[in-house]
Amino acid sequence: MLTLHHLEYSQSFRILWLLEELEADYNLRKYDRDPETRLAPTELKELSPLGTAPVITDDEGLVLAESNAVIDHILDSHPDSTLRPGAGDPTRPDYLFWFHAGNGSLMPMQFMNGILTVMTARTPALLRPVVKKVTGKVREMLVQPRLKAIFDQMEADLGPNEWLAGDKLTAADITLSYSIFSAEAQGRIGADRPNIRRWLQQVRDLPSFQRATEKDGRETMVFSF
C-alpha cells in the first residue's frame, strides 16, 4: 500500500489531488511545519534527506521524493489513466511542456521572489532601504519578466483549450496547480487573465480536488513567505 507523506502548505497537495483523481488506495500521513522555522519536521526529514515534500513510501521499501517523479511513478501503476497522454497523442507536446514548466520555470522564479521578500524583511532597519532597492532591481530585471512570460503563455494556451493539454484534465494541470494557486494568492492572476481564472475555477469545481482539500484540512494549500 502506498503512503503519501503530506506536509502542510506544500507541493505534496498535488499528489493528494492526483491520488483522489485516480481514486487510488493509499494511506495519508500528515505533517505540520516547525512553528519557528516553517520547515519540515524531523520525522519527514528522516525519510527524505532534502526535507521536502512530497514523499511517498510503500510496503516494499520504496522511498521516493520530487513531485514529478512521484507523479510518474504513480501513473505507471495506472496505465489506463488519461492523465498522461502517450507517445503519438497530438496533445503530448503540450502535456510535456506544461508538466515540466511548473517545476522547471515557474516555481524557481516564485521561490526566488519569496527569498527576496525574506531578505528584505529580515535585514536590519538601517540597511533595509538599500537591500530593498537591490532586491527590487532583481525582481524588475529577472523575476517579473519571466513570470509574465509564463503566465502569458498559459493564458494563450488556455484560449482554445479547456485544460493545459487539450480538453481533458492531465497531470500537467495537477503539477501546475500549486504554483498557479500561489500566484493567485499573491495577486498575480488578475482580470486580465480570464482563461487562467476560468481554469482555477474548473479545478476548484472538480470532485477530486474538493476531496483532496477536505483531506488536507487547510483553508489554503499554499504557503506564503
N, C-alpha and C positions, 0 to 999 in steps of 0.2 A: 504494500500500500504506500502510495506517495504521500509525503508530508510537506506542506508548504510552511516555511518558517517566515512569518509575516511581521515585518517591523512597521510600527505605526508611522504614518505620514511618509511613506516611501514608495519606491518604484515597484515593490512587491505587490501593490494593489493590482497591477496589470496581470500578474499571474493568477491572483484570486479571481479576477474577472474572466480570464481565459478558462480556468477550470470550471467556472459556473456556466460559461457559454457552451463548453463541451459536455456539460452535465456529467463530469468525471467523478469517480470515487476518490476522495482524498481526505487526509487529516489536516487540520489547520491549527498551528501553534502561533499565538500572537505574542509579540514582544513590545514593551514600552521603551522609548528612548530615555537615556540618562537625563534627569531633570536639569542638570547643570551644563553638561557638555552638549546635549542634544544628539549624542552619538549612540550607536547600537550598544546594548548591554553586553556584559562579558559572555553570557550564555550563547549569544549569537556569534560573537567573535570566535568562540571555540569551534564553531562549525566552519566558518569562513575566515581565513586569515585577514582578508580585506575588511572584515567587519561591516560588510554591506549587505543589503537585501536587494533582490530575493535570494533565498537559498532553498533548495529542495533536497530531500533525502528520501530513501526508500528502504524497504526491509532487506534488500540485497547489498546494502552498503554504499549505495550511490550518495555522493555529496556533490551538488552542482550549484554554482553561482553564476551571475551575469544574466541579465534579463533575456536577451535574445537567444542565448544558449539554452536557457531553461525553456523558453517558448518552443524552440525547435525540438528539443528532447521530448517535450510533452506531445507535440504534434506528430512526432514519429510513432507514438503509441495510438494515434487516431488517424490512420491513413485515409479513412473515408471522409474526413472533415473537409469542408470547403474553405476553411480559414487560411489555407496555404495553397495558392494556385500552383499547379505543376508545370513542368517544362512544356513549352508549346502553347500554353494558355495565353491568349492575347493580353490578359491583364497582368501577366507575370512581371514584365519590366516595371510597371508602376508599383506593383507589390514590393518588389525587391528594393526599389529606390526608397519608398516610404518606410519600409520595415527597418532599414538601416539609417535613414536620415535622422530619426529621433535621437538615437544614442550617438551617432557619428557627427552630426552637425548642430542640431538644435540644443540638446542638453549641455554640451560643453559651453556654449555661449550663455545659457541660463545659469550654469554653475559659476562661470567667470563673473557674471553680473552680480550674483549673490556674494561672491568673495569680495568684490569691490565695495559692496554695501557694508559688509562686516568690517573691512579695513577702515572705512571712513568712520563708522560708528565707534570703533574701539581705539581710534587714535586719540592721544591726549588733546584736550581742547585747544591748546596753544598751536598745535601743528595741524589741526583738523582742516582749516581753510586751504592749506597747501595740498594736503592729501586729497581733499575733495576736488580740487582743481585738476589734479593729475588723474584721478580715477574717472572724472567726468570726461576728460580728453580720451581716455581708453575706450569708454563707452561710445563716444561720438565717432571715433575712428574705426573701431573694430566690432564691438558688440552690437550696437544698434543697426548698422548696415546689414550684418549677416542675419540677424533676427528678422529684419524686414524682408530680406530676400527669401527666406524660408517661408514666412507667412504669406508673402505674395504668391509663391509657387503653390502653396497649399490652397489658397483662395481660388487660384486659376484652375487647378486640377479638380476641385470640388464643384466647379461650374457645370460641366457636362455629366458629372458622375455623382451618384448618391453617396458612395464611400470613396476612400482614397484610391482603391484599385478596382474601380468599376461599380457595379450595382449591388455587390454583396459585401457584407462585413468580412474583413480578413484580419489576420494577425497584425497587419500593418496599422490598422486603426487601433488595435489594442495596445500596441507598443508605443504609439504616439500619444495615447490618452493622457498619461501623467504629465508630459511636457505641455500639452495644449491646455489642460486644466490649470496648470501652474501659470501659464501665460494669461489665461483669463483672470485668475485671481490677482495678477499684477496689473490688470487694466490694459493689457496689450491687444485684446480682441474686441475692438470697438464696432460701432455700427457700420464702419466702412468695410467690414469683413463679414458680410451676411452669410456667405457659404460656410465659413468656419463656425459661425454662431449656430447655423442650422445643423451642422454636423455635431456640435456639442449637445444640442437638444436631442438629436437622434440617439446619441449614446446614452443620455440620461433616461430615455424612454424604454431602453431595452430591458426586458425582464432579468436577463443575466447580470447586467450592470447593477440593477436595483438589488438583486440578491447579494451580489458581492459587497455593495455598500452597506447592506444590513449586517452582513457577517463581519465586515471591517469595524463597524460600530462607531465610526467617527463622522463628524459633520462634514469634513472635507478630507480628501485623500492626500492633499499636497502639504508640504512643509514650507513655510515662508521664512526667509532669513530675517 
